[in-house]
Amino acid sequence: MFGIPLIEWIGYLASILIAISMFMKDIVKLRFINLVGSLLFAFYGFSIKAYPVAIINSIIVFINIYYLYKLYNKN
């Protein structure tokens, strides 16, 4: 689309999702949207062999999963 490779669109979408997550007042929405954005960024990073991008975003994915788990299992 528009001469831009699909992998770049994935990177743009990841950036947009992470930016949108920063506007969330609800911590669950913030963590979930950030999780999806970070997952896409990790995929993007591994795809273009940008391992620092891939690794840090993979770590962020696990951090978001951990805190979402804690939020849903408060009892």
PQR file of N, CA, C, O and H, with PARSE charges and radii, in Angstrom:
ATOM      1  N   MET A   1       0.849  -1.179   0.000 -0.4000 1.5000
ATOM      2  CA  MET A   1       0.000   0.000   0.000 -0.0000 2.0000
ATOM      3  C   MET A   1       0.890   1.237   0.000  0.5500 1.7000
ATOM      4  O   MET A   1       1.796   1.359   0.825 -0.5500 1.4000
ATOM      5  N   PHE A   2       0.632   2.143  -0.919 -0.4000 1.5000
ATOM      6  CA  PHE A   2       1.385   3.394  -1.061 -0.0000 2.0000
ATOM      7  C   PHE A   2       2.878   3.155  -1.244  0.5500 1.7000
ATOM      8  O   PHE A   2       3.684   4.043  -0.965 -0.5500 1.4000
ATOM      9  H   PHE A   2      -0.103   2.043  -1.590  0.4000 1.0000
ATOM     10  N   GLY A   3       3.254   1.976  -1.706 -0.4000 1.5000
ATOM     11  CA  GLY A   3       4.660   1.669  -1.925 -0.0000 2.0000
ATOM     12  C   GLY A   3       5.447   1.387  -0.659  0.5500 1.7000
ATOM     13  O   GLY A   3       6.674   1.289  -0.703 -0.5500 1.4000
ATOM     14  H   GLY A   3       2.599   1.255  -1.933  0.4000 1.0000
ATOM     15  N   ILE A   4       4.762   1.254   0.468 -0.4000 1.5000
ATOM     16  CA  ILE A   4       5.432   0.986   1.744 -0.0000 2.0000
ATOM     17  C   ILE A   4       5.280  -0.501   2.058  0.5500 1.7000
ATOM     18  O   ILE A   4       4.166  -1.024   2.028 -0.5500 1.4000
ATOM     19  H   ILE A   4       3.766   1.333   0.503  0.4000 1.0000
ATOM     20  N   PRO A   5       6.380  -1.186   2.356 -0.5600 1.5000
ATOM     21  CA  PRO A   5       6.294  -2.621   2.677  0.2800 2.0000
ATOM     22  C   PRO A   5       5.426  -2.876   3.913  0.5500 1.7000
ATOM     23  O   PRO A   5       5.346  -2.043   4.817 -0.5500 1.4000
ATOM     24  N   LEU A   6       4.785  -4.034   3.932 -0.4000 1.5000
ATOM     25  CA  LEU A   6       3.905  -4.409   5.038 -0.0000 2.0000
ATOM     26  C   LEU A   6       4.616  -4.318   6.384  0.5500 1.7000
ATOM     27  O   LEU A   6       4.021  -3.868   7.363 -0.5500 1.4000
ATOM     28  H   LEU A   6       4.849  -4.710   3.199  0.4000 1.0000
ATOM     29  N   ILE A   7       5.864  -4.732   6.447 -0.4000 1.5000
ATOM     30  CA  ILE A   7       6.585  -4.719   7.723 -0.0000 2.0000
ATOM     31  C   ILE A   7       6.705  -3.300   8.273  0.5500 1.7000
ATOM     32  O   ILE A   7       6.676  -3.104   9.487 -0.5500 1.4000
ATOM     33  H   ILE A   7       6.347  -5.098   5.652  0.4000 1.0000
ATOM     34  N   GLU A   8       6.839  -2.312   7.392 -0.4000 1.5000
ATOM     35  CA  GLU A   8       6.887  -0.926   7.863 -0.0000 2.0000
ATOM     36  C   GLU A   8       5.538  -0.490   8.411  0.5500 1.7000
ATOM     37  O   GLU A   8       5.478   0.239   9.401 -0.5500 1.4000
ATOM     38  H   GLU A   8       6.862  -2.472   6.405  0.4000 1.0000
ATOM     39  N   TRP A   9       4.447  -0.932   7.774 -0.4000 1.5000
ATOM     40  CA  TRP A   9       3.114  -0.619   8.292 -0.0000 2.0000
ATOM     41  C   TRP A   9       2.947  -1.195   9.698  0.5500 1.7000
ATOM     42  O   TRP A   9       2.337  -0.568  10.564 -0.5500 1.4000
ATOM     43  H   TRP A   9       4.496  -1.525   6.970  0.4000 1.0000
ATOM     44  N   ILE A  10       3.487  -2.381   9.916 -0.4000 1.5000
ATOM     45  CA  ILE A  10       3.417  -2.993  11.247 -0.0000 2.0000
ATOM     46  C   ILE A  10       4.174  -2.129  12.255  0.5500 1.7000
ATOM     47  O   ILE A  10       3.705  -1.936  13.377 -0.5500 1.4000
ATOM     48  H   ILE A  10       3.983  -2.890   9.213  0.4000 1.0000
ATOM     49  N   GLY A  11       5.324  -1.615  11.872 -0.4000 1.5000
ATOM     50  CA  GLY A  11       6.089  -0.721  12.748 -0.0000 2.0000
ATOM     51  C   GLY A  11       5.335   0.562  13.052  0.5500 1.7000
ATOM     52  O   GLY A  11       5.334   1.032  14.190 -0.5500 1.4000
ATOM     53  H   GLY A  11       5.705  -1.771  10.960  0.4000 1.0000
ATOM     54  N   TYR A  12       4.690   1.134  12.032 -0.4000 1.5000
ATOM     55  CA  TYR A  12       3.894   2.353  12.244 -0.0000 2.0000
ATOM     56  C   TYR A  12       2.710   2.079  13.166  0.5500 1.7000
ATOM     57  O   TYR A  12       2.424   2.863  14.071 -0.5500 1.4000
ATOM     58  H   TYR A  12       4.690   0.753  11.107  0.4000 1.0000
ATOM     59  N   LEU A  13       2.024   0.959  12.931 -0.4000 1.5000
ATOM     60  CA  LEU A  13       0.884   0.604  13.772 -0.0000 2.0000
ATOM     61  C   LEU A  13       1.330   0.407  15.218  0.5500 1.7000
ATOM     62  O   LEU A  13       0.649   0.848  16.144 -0.5500 1.4000
ATOM     63  H   LEU A  13       2.256   0.322  12.196  0.4000 1.0000
ATOM     64  N   ALA A  14       2.461  -0.249  15.413 -0.4000 1.5000
ATOM     65  CA  ALA A  14       2.996  -0.448  16.764 -0.0000 2.0000
ATOM     66  C   ALA A  14       3.257   0.892  17.443  0.5500 1.7000
ATOM     67  O   ALA A  14       2.917   1.075  18.612 -0.5500 1.4000
ATOM     68  H   ALA A  14       3.014  -0.607  14.661  0.4000 1.0000
ATOM     69  N   SER A  15       3.855   1.820  16.719 -0.4000 1.5000
ATOM     70  CA  SER A  15       4.141   3.153  17.272 -0.0000 2.0000
ATOM     71  C   SER A  15       2.862   3.874  17.665  0.5500 1.7000
ATOM     72  O   SER A  15       2.781   4.482  18.732 -0.5500 1.4000
ATOM     73  H   SER A  15       4.132   1.672  15.770  0.4000 1.0000
ATOM     74  N   ILE A  16       1.870   3.802  16.796 -0.4000 1.5000
ATOM     75  CA  ILE A  16       0.594   4.476  17.061 -0.0000 2.0000
ATOM     76  C   ILE A  16      -0.083   3.874  18.283  0.5500 1.7000
ATOM     77  O   ILE A  16      -0.594   4.606  19.132 -0.5500 1.4000
ATOM     78  H   ILE A  16       1.935   3.309  15.929  0.4000 1.0000
ATOM     79  N   LEU A  17      -0.091   2.548  18.382 -0.4000 1.5000
ATOM     80  CA  LEU A  17      -0.727   1.899  19.533 -0.0000 2.0000
ATOM     81  C   LEU A  17      -0.035   2.268  20.839  0.5500 1.7000
ATOM     82  O   LEU A  17      -0.701   2.527  21.841 -0.5500 1.4000
ATOM     83  H   LEU A  17       0.324   1.954  17.693  0.4000 1.0000
ATOM     84  N   ILE A  18       1.277   2.293  20.835 -0.4000 1.5000
ATOM     85  CA  ILE A  18       2.000   2.655  22.056 -0.0000 2.0000
ATOM     86  C   ILE A  18       1.713   4.107  22.429  0.5500 1.7000
ATOM     87  O   ILE A  18       1.538   4.420  23.607 -0.5500 1.4000
ATOM     88  H   ILE A  18       1.818   2.082  20.021  0.4000 1.0000
ATOM     89  N   ALA A  19       1.665   4.987  21.443 -0.4000 1.5000
ATOM     90  CA  ALA A  19       1.344   6.393  21.721 -0.0000 2.0000
ATOM     91  C   ALA A  19      -0.075   6.519  22.270  0.5500 1.7000
ATOM     92  O   ALA A  19      -0.303   7.250  23.234 -0.5500 1.4000
ATOM     93  H   ALA A  19       1.807   4.732  20.486  0.4000 1.0000
ATOM     94  N   ILE A  20      -1.025   5.814  21.666 -0.4000 1.5000
ATOM     95  CA  ILE A  20      -2.416   5.856  22.138 -0.0000 2.0000
ATOM     96  C   ILE A  20      -2.504   5.342  23.571  0.5500 1.7000
ATOM     97  O   ILE A  20      -3.256   5.886  24.381 -0.5500 1.4000
ATOM     98  H   ILE A  20      -0.840   5.220  20.883  0.4000 1.0000
ATOM     99  N   SER A  21      -1.745   4.304  23.887 -0.4000 1.5000
ATOM    100  CA  SER A  21      -1.812   3.735  25.237 -0.0000 2.0000
ATOM    101  C   SER A  21      -1.433   4.758  26.305  0.5500 1.7000
ATOM    102  O   SER A  21      -1.916   4.681  27.435 -0.5500 1.4000
ATOM    103  H   SER A  21      -1.134   3.862  23.230  0.4000 1.0000
ATOM    104  N   MET A  22      -0.583   5.701  25.961 -0.4000 1.5000
ATOM    105  CA  MET A  22      -0.150   6.710  26.927 -0.0000 2.0000
ATOM    106  C   MET A  22      -1.263   7.696  27.287  0.5500 1.7000
ATOM    107  O   MET A  22      -1.154   8.415  28.280 -0.5500 1.4000
ATOM    108  H   MET A  22      -0.191   5.764  25.044  0.4000 1.0000
ATOM    109  N   PHE A  23      -2.325   7.734  26.495 -0.4000 1.5000
ATOM    110  CA  PHE A  23      -3.449   8.622  26.772 -0.0000 2.0000
ATOM    111  C   PHE A  23      -4.524   7.964  27.632  0.5500 1.7000
ATOM    112  O   PHE A  23      -5.471   8.631  28.049 -0.5500 1.4000
ATOM    113  H   PHE A  23      -2.414   7.150  25.688  0.4000 1.0000
ATOM    114  N   MET A  24      -4.396   6.685  27.900 -0.4000 1.5000
ATOM    115  CA  MET A  24      -5.414   5.955  28.644 -0.0000 2.0000
ATOM    116  C   MET A  24      -5.369   6.308  30.130  0.5500 1.7000
ATOM    117  O   MET A  24      -4.306   6.332  30.750 -0.5500 1.4000
ATOM    118  H   MET A  24      -3.627   6.143  27.561  0.4000 1.0000
ATOM    119  N   LYS A  25      -6.539   6.579  30.678 -0.4000 1.5000
ATOM    120  CA  LYS A  25      -6.633   6.823  32.119 -0.0000 2.0000
ATOM    121  C   LYS A  25      -6.849   5.513  32.872  0.5500 1.7000
ATOM    122  O   LYS A  25      -6.482   5.389  34.040 -0.5500 1.4000
ATOM    123  H   LYS A  25      -7.403   6.559  30.175  0.4000 1.0000
ATOM    124  N   ASP A  26      -7.438   4.558  32.203 -0.4000 1.5000
ATOM    125  CA  ASP A  26      -7.677   3.239  32.784 -0.0000 2.0000
ATOM    126  C   ASP A  26      -6.407   2.397  32.606  0.5500 1.7000
ATOM    127  O   ASP A  26      -5.975   2.149  31.480 -0.5500 1.4000
ATOM    128  H   ASP A  26      -7.736   4.659  31.254  0.4000 1.0000
ATOM    129  N   ILE A  27      -5.824   1.966  33.705 -0.4000 1.5000
ATOM    130  CA  ILE A  27      -4.549   1.250  33.658 -0.0000 2.0000
ATOM    131  C   ILE A  27      -4.656  -0.068  32.899  0.5500 1.7000
ATOM    132  O   ILE A  27      -3.694  -0.491  32.258 -0.5500 1.4000
ATOM    133  H   ILE A  27      -6.175   2.166  34.619  0.4000 1.0000
ATOM    134  N   VAL A  28      -5.822  -0.724  32.963 -0.4000 1.5000
ATOM    135  CA  VAL A  28      -5.990  -1.985  32.236 -0.0000 2.0000
ATOM    136  C   VAL A  28      -5.950  -1.727  30.735  0.5500 1.7000
ATOM    137  O   VAL A  28      -5.291  -2.459  29.997 -0.5500 1.4000
ATOM    138  H   VAL A  28      -6.603  -0.380  33.484  0.4000 1.0000
ATOM    139  N   LYS A  29      -6.650  -0.694  30.282 -0.4000 1.5000
ATOM    140  CA  LYS A  29      -6.624  -0.345  28.857 -0.0000 2.0000
ATOM    141  C   LYS A  29      -5.211   0.049  28.433  0.5500 1.7000
ATOM    142  O   LYS A  29      -4.742  -0.352  27.368 -0.5500 1.4000
ATOM    143  H   LYS A  29      -7.185  -0.099  30.882  0.4000 1.0000
ATOM    144  N   LEU A  30      -4.536   0.836  29.271 -0.4000 1.5000
ATOM    145  CA  LEU A  30      -3.170   1.249  28.964 -0.0000 2.0000
ATOM    146  C   LEU A  30      -2.280   0.025  28.783  0.5500 1.7000
ATOM    147  O   LEU A  30      -1.560  -0.087  27.790 -0.5500 1.4000
ATOM    148  H   LEU A  30      -4.917   1.162  30.136  0.4000 1.0000
ATOM    149  N   ARG A  31      -2.333  -0.886  29.742 -0.4000 1.5000
ATOM    150  CA  ARG A  31      -1.472  -2.070  29.685 -0.0000 2.0000
ATOM    151  C   ARG A  31      -1.807  -2.956  28.486  0.5500 1.7000
ATOM    152  O   ARG A  31      -0.907  -3.478  27.828 -0.5500 1.4000
ATOM    153  H   ARG A  31      -2.918  -0.795  30.548  0.4000 1.0000
ATOM    154  N   PHE A  32      -3.112  -3.127  28.199 -0.4000 1.5000
ATOM    155  CA  PHE A  32      -3.499  -4.004  27.096 -0.0000 2.0000
ATOM    156  C   PHE A  32      -3.083  -3.420  25.745  0.5500 1.7000
ATOM    157  O   PHE A  32      -2.510  -4.125  24.915 -0.5500 1.4000
ATOM    158  H   PHE A  32      -3.843  -2.703  28.733  0.4000 1.0000
ATOM    159  N   ILE A  33      -3.367  -2.145  25.525 -0.4000 1.5000
ATOM    160  CA  ILE A  33      -2.999  -1.514  24.252 -0.0000 2.0000
ATOM    161  C   ILE A  33      -1.479  -1.475  24.109  0.5500 1.7000
ATOM    162  O   ILE A  33      -0.947  -1.710  23.024 -0.5500 1.4000
ATOM    163  H   ILE A  33      -3.833  -1.572  26.200  0.4000 1.0000
ATOM    164  N   ASN A  34      -0.788  -1.180  25.200 -0.4000 1.5000
ATOM    165  CA  ASN A  34       0.673  -1.168  25.174 -0.0000 2.0000
ATOM    166  C   ASN A  34       1.221  -2.570  24.903  0.5500 1.7000
ATOM    167  O   ASN A  34       2.219  -2.725  24.199 -0.5500 1.4000
ATOM    168  H   ASN A  34      -1.221  -0.989  26.081  0.4000 1.0000
ATOM    169  N   LEU A  35       0.574  -3.574  25.455 -0.4000 1.5000
ATOM    170  CA  LEU A  35       0.969  -4.961  25.211 -0.0000 2.0000
ATOM    171  C   LEU A  35       0.892  -5.294  23.723  0.5500 1.7000
ATOM    172  O   LEU A  35       1.828  -5.869  23.166 -0.5500 1.4000
ATOM    173  H   LEU A  35      -0.237  -3.448  26.027  0.4000 1.0000
ATOM    174  N   VAL A  36      -0.216  -4.937  23.080 -0.4000 1.5000
ATOM    175  CA  VAL A  36      -0.378  -5.217  21.650 -0.0000 2.0000
ATOM    176  C   VAL A  36       0.659  -4.444  20.834  0.5500 1.7000
ATOM    177  O   VAL A  36       1.271  -4.993  19.917 -0.5500 1.4000
ATOM    178  H   VAL A  36      -0.976  -4.470  23.533  0.4000 1.0000
ATOM    179  N   GLY A  37       0.851  -3.166  21.172 -0.4000 1.5000
ATOM    180  CA  GLY A  37       1.848  -2.363  20.469 -0.0000 2.0000
ATOM    181  C   GLY A  37       3.254  -2.914  20.632  0.5500 1.7000
ATOM    182  O   GLY A  37       4.020  -2.965  19.669 -0.5500 1.4000
ATOM    183  H   GLY A  37       0.353  -2.721  21.916  0.4000 1.0000
ATOM    184  N   SER A  38       3.593  -3.322  21.829 -0.4000 1.5000
ATOM    185  CA  SER A  38       4.927  -3.880  22.090 -0.0000 2.0000
ATOM    186  C   SER A  38       5.115  -5.227  21.400  0.5500 1.7000
ATOM    187  O   SER A  38       6.205  -5.541  20.922 -0.5500 1.4000
ATOM    188  H   SER A  38       2.971  -3.281  22.611  0.4000 1.0000
ATOM    189  N   LEU A  39       4.051  -6.016  21.351 -0.4000 1.5000
ATOM    190  CA  LEU A  39       4.112  -7.292  20.645 -0.0000 2.0000
ATOM    191  C   LEU A  39       4.379  -7.066  19.159  0.5500 1.7000
ATOM    192  O   LEU A  39       5.204  -7.754  18.557 -0.5500 1.4000
ATOM    193  H   LEU A  39       3.165  -5.761  21.740  0.4000 1.0000
ATOM    194  N   LEU A  40       3.677  -6.097  18.574 -0.4000 1.5000
ATOM    195  CA  LEU A  40       3.910  -5.764  17.166 -0.0000 2.0000
ATOM    196  C   LEU A  40       5.323  -5.222  16.952  0.5500 1.7000
ATOM    197  O   LEU A  40       5.982  -5.551  15.966 -0.5500 1.4000
ATOM    198  H   LEU A  40       3.007  -5.538  19.063  0.4000 1.0000
ATOM    199  N   PHE A  41       5.779  -4.386  17.889 -0.4000 1.5000
ATOM    200  CA  PHE A  41       7.135  -3.835  17.774 -0.0000 2.0000
ATOM    201  C   PHE A  41       8.194  -4.932  17.898  0.5500 1.7000
ATOM    202  O   PHE A  41       9.210  -4.893  17.205 -0.5500 1.4000
ATOM    203  H   PHE A  41       5.244  -4.118  18.690  0.4000 1.0000
ATOM    204  N   ALA A  42       7.962  -5.903  18.773 -0.4000 1.5000
ATOM    205  CA  ALA A  42       8.902  -7.016  18.902 -0.0000 2.0000
ATOM    206  C   ALA A  42       8.956  -7.801  17.591  0.5500 1.7000
ATOM    207  O   ALA A  42      10.037  -8.144  17.111 -0.5500 1.4000
ATOM    208  H   ALA A  42       7.136  -5.935  19.336  0.4000 1.0000
ATOM    209  N   PHE A  43       7.791  -8.082  17.019 -0.4000 1.5000
ATOM    210  CA  PHE A  43       7.737  -8.776  15.730 -0.0000 2.0000
ATOM    211  C   PHE A  43       8.462  -7.971  14.659  0.5500 1.7000
ATOM    212  O   PHE A  43       9.246  -8.512  13.879 -0.5500 1.4000
ATOM    213  H   PHE A  43       6.914  -7.803  17.409  0.4000 1.0000
ATOM    214  N   TYR A  44       8.189  -6.681  14.635 -0.4000 1.5000
ATOM    215  CA  TYR A  44       8.837  -5.775  13.678 -0.0000 2.0000
ATOM    216  C   TYR A  44      10.357  -5.813  13.857  0.5500 1.7000
ATOM    217  O   TYR A  44      11.097  -5.949  12.882 -0.5500 1.4000
ATOM    218  H   TYR A  44       7.552  -6.241  15.268  0.4000 1.0000
ATOM    219  N   GLY A  45      10.811  -5.693  15.086 -0.4000 1.5000
ATOM    220  CA  GLY A  45      12.243  -5.688  15.370 -0.0000 2.0000
ATOM    221  C   GLY A  45      12.935  -6.967  14.939  0.5500 1.7000
ATOM    222  O   GLY A  45      14.003  -6.926  14.329 -0.5500 1.4000
ATOM    223  H   GLY A  45      10.210  -5.582  15.878  0.4000 1.0000
ATOM    224  N   PHE A  46      12.325  -8.113  15.259 -0.4000 1.5000
ATOM    225  CA  PHE A  46      12.917  -9.383  14.831 -0.0000 2.0000
ATOM    226  C   PHE A  46      12.903  -9.503  13.310  0.5500 1.7000
ATOM    227  O   PHE A  46      13.839 -10.037  12.716 -0.5500 1.4000
ATOM    228  H   PHE A  46      11.457  -8.146  15.755  0.4000 1.0000
ATOM    229  N   SER A  47      11.840  -9.005  12.682 -0.4000 1.5000
ATOM    230  CA  SER A  47      11.716  -9.107  11.219 -0.0000 2.0000
ATOM    231  C   SER A  47      12.782  -8.312  10.481  0.5500 1.7000
ATOM    232  O   SER A  47      13.276  -8.744   9.439 -0.5500 1.4000
ATOM    233  H   SER A  47      11.079  -8.571  13.165  0.4000 1.0000
ATOM    234  N   ILE A  48      13.138  -7.146  11.022 -0.4000 1.5000
ATOM    235  CA  ILE A  48      14.146  -6.322  10.342 -0.0000 2.0000
ATOM    236  C   ILE A  48      15.534  -6.493  10.973  0.5500 1.7000
ATOM    237  O   ILE A  48      16.469  -5.753  10.667 -0.5500 1.4000
ATOM    238  H   ILE A  48      12.737  -6.795  11.868  0.4000 1.0000
ATOM    239  N   LYS A  49      15.637  -7.475  11.849 -0.4000 1.5000
ATOM    240  CA  LYS A  49      16.901  -7.782  12.537 -0.0000 2.0000
ATOM    241  C   LYS A  49      17.419  -6.607  13.373  0.5500 1.7000
ATOM    242  O   LYS A  49      18.625  -6.394  13.496 -0.5500 1.4000
ATOM    243  H   LYS A  49      14.877  -8.076  12.098  0.4000 1.0000
ATOM    244  N   ALA A  50      16.478  -5.857  13.940 -0.4000 1.5000
ATOM    245  CA  ALA A  50      16.817  -4.780  14.877 -0.0000 2.0000
ATOM    246  C   ALA A  50      16.628  -5.366  16.277  0.5500 1.7000
ATOM    247  O   ALA A  50      15.625  -5.108  16.942 -0.5500 1.4000
ATOM    248  H   ALA A  50      15.498  -6.030  13.840  0.4000 1.0000
ATOM    249  N   TYR A  51      17.599  -6.149  16.706 -0.4000 1.5000
ATOM    250  CA  TYR A  51      17.451  -6.921  17.931 -0.0000 2.0000
ATOM    251  C   TYR A  51      17.275  -6.088  19.201  0.5500 1.7000
ATOM    252  O   TYR A  51      16.532  -6.518  20.083 -0.5500 1.4000
ATOM    253  H   TYR A  51      18.415  -6.358  16.165  0.4000 1.0000
ATOM    254  N   PRO A  52      17.908  -4.933  19.345 -0.5600 1.5000
ATOM    255  CA  PRO A  52      17.622  -4.126  20.538  0.2800 2.0000
ATOM    256  C   PRO A  52      16.142  -3.727  20.623  0.5500 1.7000
ATOM    257  O   PRO A  52      15.555  -3.754  21.704 -0.5500 1.4000
ATOM    258  N   VAL A  53      15.548  -3.363  19.500 -0.4000 1.5000
ATOM    259  CA  VAL A  53      14.117  -3.018  19.454 -0.0000 2.0000
ATOM    260  C   VAL A  53      13.291  -4.246  19.821  0.5500 1.7000
ATOM    261  O   VAL A  53      12.362  -4.158  20.624 -0.5500 1.4000
ATOM    262  H   VAL A  53      16.025  -3.341  18.622  0.4000 1.0000
ATOM    263  N   ALA A  54      13.628  -5.380  19.238 -0.4000 1.5000
ATOM    264  CA  ALA A  54      12.883  -6.612  19.480 -0.0000 2.0000
ATOM    265  C   ALA A  54      12.983  -7.062  20.935  0.5500 1.7000
ATOM    266  O   ALA A  54      11.984  -7.457  21.536 -0.5500 1.4000
ATOM    267  H   ALA A  54      14.383  -5.451  18.587  0.4000 1.0000
ATOM    268  N   ILE A  55      14.174  -7.003  21.494 -0.4000 1.5000
ATOM    269  CA  ILE A  55      14.381  -7.507  22.855 -0.0000 2.0000
ATOM    270  C   ILE A  55      13.687  -6.632  23.887  0.5500 1.7000
ATOM    271  O   ILE A  55      12.998  -7.150  24.766 -0.5500 1.4000
ATOM    272  H   ILE A  55      14.986  -6.682  21.006  0.4000 1.0000
ATOM    273  N   ILE A  56      13.853  -5.318  23.800 -0.4000 1.5000
ATOM    274  CA  ILE A  56      13.222  -4.453  24.808 -0.0000 2.0000
ATOM    275  C   ILE A  56      11.705  -4.537  24.725  0.5500 1.7000
ATOM    276  O   ILE A  56      11.029  -4.510  25.753 -0.5500 1.4000
ATOM    277  H   ILE A  56      14.413  -4.898  23.086  0.4000 1.0000
ATOM    278  N   ASN A  57      11.165  -4.639  23.524 -0.4000 1.5000
ATOM    279  CA  ASN A  57       9.718  -4.744  23.396 -0.0000 2.0000
ATOM    280  C   ASN A  57       9.207  -6.107  23.842  0.5500 1.7000
ATOM    281  O   ASN A  57       8.087  -6.210  24.341 -0.5500 1.4000
ATOM    282  H   ASN A  57      11.714  -4.661  22.688  0.4000 1.0000
ATOM    283  N   SER A  58      10.001  -7.145  23.671 -0.4000 1.5000
ATOM    284  CA  SER A  58       9.630  -8.460  24.203 -0.0000 2.0000
ATOM    285  C   SER A  58       9.579  -8.414  25.727  0.5500 1.7000
ATOM    286  O   SER A  58       8.678  -8.987  26.340 -0.5500 1.4000
ATOM    287  H   SER A  58      10.911  -7.061  23.265  0.4000 1.0000
ATOM    288  N   ILE A  59      10.536  -7.740  26.328 -0.4000 1.5000
ATOM    289  CA  ILE A  59      10.542  -7.585  27.786 -0.0000 2.0000
ATOM    290  C   ILE A  59       9.308  -6.806  28.232  0.5500 1.7000
ATOM    291  O   ILE A  59       8.668  -7.172  29.217 -0.5500 1.4000
ATOM    292  H   ILE A  59      11.268  -7.275  25.829  0.4000 1.0000
ATOM    293  N   ILE A  60       8.973  -5.739  27.518 -0.4000 1.5000
ATOM    294  CA  ILE A  60       7.797  -4.933  27.857 -0.0000 2.0000
ATOM    295  C   ILE A  60       6.522  -5.758  27.737  0.5500 1.7000
ATOM    296  O   ILE A  60       5.601  -5.587  28.536 -0.5500 1.4000
ATOM    297  H   ILE A  60       9.493  -5.442  26.718  0.4000 1.0000
ATOM    298  N   VAL A  61       6.455  -6.653  26.749 -0.4000 1.5000
ATOM    299  CA  VAL A  61       5.293  -7.544  26.612 -0.0000 2.0000
ATOM    300  C   VAL A  61       5.120  -8.352  27.891  0.5500 1.7000
ATOM    301  O   VAL A  61       4.015  -8.431  28.429 -0.5500 1.4000
ATOM    302  H   VAL A  61       7.203  -6.791  26.100  0.4000 1.0000
ATOM    303  N   PHE A  62       6.198  -8.951  28.382 -0.4000 1.5000
ATOM    304  CA  PHE A  62       6.104  -9.767  29.593 -0.0000 2.0000
ATOM    305  C   PHE A  62       5.782  -8.931  30.831  0.5500 1.7000
ATOM    306  O   PHE A  62       5.068  -9.397  31.719 -0.5500 1.4000
ATOM    307  H   PHE A  62       7.096  -8.887  27.945  0.4000 1.0000
ATOM    308  N   ILE A  63       6.290  -7.724  30.901 -0.4000 1.5000
ATOM    309  CA  ILE A  63       5.958  -6.836  32.019 -0.0000 2.0000
ATOM    310  C   ILE A  63       4.466  -6.520  32.009  0.5500 1.7000
ATOM    311  O   ILE A  63       3.809  -6.569  33.049 -0.5500 1.4000
ATOM    312  H   ILE A  63       6.870  -7.346  30.180  0.4000 1.0000
ATOM    313  N   ASN A  64       3.933  -6.195  30.831 -0.4000 1.5000
ATOM    314  CA  ASN A  64       2.503  -5.903  30.732 -0.0000 2.0000
ATOM    315  C   ASN A  64       1.656  -7.121  31.084  0.5500 1.7000
ATOM    316  O   ASN A  64       0.643  -6.991  31.771 -0.5500 1.4000
ATOM    317  H   ASN A  64       4.467  -6.155  29.987  0.4000 1.0000
ATOM    318  N   ILE A  65       2.059  -8.298  30.622 -0.4000 1.5000
ATOM    319  CA  ILE A  65       1.323  -9.521  30.970 -0.0000 2.0000
ATOM    320  C   ILE A  65       1.338  -9.738  32.476  0.5500 1.7000
ATOM    321  O   ILE A  65       0.310 -10.070  33.067 -0.5500 1.4000
ATOM    322  H   ILE A  65       2.882  -8.404  30.064  0.4000 1.0000
ATOM    323  N   TYR A  66       2.488  -9.552  33.096 -0.4000 1.5000
ATOM    324  CA  TYR A  66       2.614  -9.730  34.546 -0.0000 2.0000
ATOM    325  C   TYR A  66       1.661  -8.805  35.303  0.5500 1.7000
ATOM    326  O   TYR A  66       0.935  -9.249  36.191 -0.5500 1.4000
ATOM    327  H   TYR A  66       3.323  -9.281  32.617  0.4000 1.0000
ATOM    328  N   TYR A  67       1.667  -7.514  34.947 -0.4000 1.5000
ATOM    329  CA  TYR A  67       0.815  -6.569  35.665 -0.0000 2.0000
ATOM    330  C   TYR A  67      -0.662  -6.746  35.341  0.5500 1.7000
ATOM    331  O   TYR A  67      -1.507  -6.520  36.207 -0.5500 1.4000
ATOM    332  H   TYR A  67       2.257  -7.153  34.225  0.4000 1.0000
ATOM    333  N   LEU A  68      -0.991  -7.142  34.125 -0.4000 1.5000
ATOM    334  CA  LEU A  68      -2.392  -7.451  33.814 -0.0000 2.0000
ATOM    335  C   LEU A  68      -2.853  -8.653  34.629  0.5500 1.7000
ATOM    336  O   LEU A  68      -3.976  -8.672  35.133 -0.5500 1.4000
ATOM    337  H   LEU A  68      -0.304  -7.326  33.421  0.4000 1.0000
ATOM    338  N   TYR A  69      -1.993  -9.649  34.758 -0.4000 1.5000
ATOM    339  CA  TYR A  69      -2.314 -10.816  35.575 -0.0000 2.0000
ATOM    340  C   TYR A  69      -2.571 -10.395  37.021  0.5500 1.7000
ATOM    341  O   TYR A  69      -3.548 -10.822  37.637 -0.5500 1.4000
ATOM    342  H   TYR A  69      -1.081  -9.633  34.349  0.4000 1.0000
ATOM    343  N   LYS A  70      -1.683  -9.552  37.556 -0.4000 1.5000
ATOM    344  CA  LYS A  70      -1.858  -9.074  38.933 -0.0000 2.0000
ATOM    345  C   LYS A  70      -3.152  -8.278  39.090  0.5500 1.7000
ATOM    346  O   LYS A  70      -3.841  -8.415  40.101 -0.5500 1.4000
ATOM    347  H   LYS A  70      -0.890  -9.205  37.056  0.4000 1.0000
ATOM    348  N   LEU A  71      -3.487  -7.451  38.105 -0.4000 1.5000
ATOM    349  CA  LEU A  71      -4.709  -6.651  38.178 -0.0000 2.0000
ATOM    350  C   LEU A  71      -5.959  -7.522  38.164  0.5500 1.7000
ATOM    351  O   LEU A  71      -6.929  -7.225  38.862 -0.5500 1.4000
ATOM    352  H   LEU A  71      -2.927  -7.340  37.284  0.4000 1.0000
ATOM    353  N   TYR A  72      -5.943  -8.585  37.382 -0.4000 1.5000
ATOM    354  CA  TYR A  72      -7.112  -9.454  37.275 -0.0000 2.0000
ATOM    355  C   TYR A  72      -7.191 -10.482  38.391  0.5500 1.7000
ATOM    356  O   TYR A  72      -8.232 -11.117  38.564 -0.5500 1.4000
ATOM    357  H   TYR A  72      -5.154  -8.826  36.816  0.4000 1.0000
ATOM    358  N   ASN A  73      -6.130 -10.662  39.145 -0.4000 1.5000
ATOM    359  CA  ASN A  73      -6.115 -11.649  40.226 -0.0000 2.0000
ATOM    360  C   ASN A  73      -5.804 -10.996  41.562  0.5500 1.7000
ATOM    361  O   ASN A  73      -4.991 -11.505  42.333 -0.5500 1.4000
ATOM    362  H   ASN A  73      -5.285 -10.146  39.004  0.4000 1.0000
ATOM    363  N   LYS A  74      -6.445  -9.878  41.832 -0.4000 1.5000
ATOM    364  CA  LYS A  74      -6.218  -9.160  43.099 -0.0000 2.0000
ATOM    365  C   LYS A  74      -6.676  -9.977  44.302  0.5500 1.7000
ATOM    366  O   LYS A  74      -6.117  -9.857  45.392 -0.5500 1.4000
ATOM    367  H   LYS A  74      -7.105  -9.465  41.205  0.4000 1.0000
ATOM    368  N   ASN A  75      -7.678 -10.795  44.101 -0.4000 1.5000
ATOM    369  CA  ASN A  75      -8.282 -11.525  45.230 -0.0000 2.0000
ATOM    370  C   ASN A  75      -7.292 -12.442  45.803  0.5500 1.7000
ATOM    371  O   ASN A  75      -7.591 -13.153  46.763 -0.5500 1.4000
ATOM    372  H   ASN A  75      -8.132 -10.893  43.215  0.4000 1.0000
TER
END
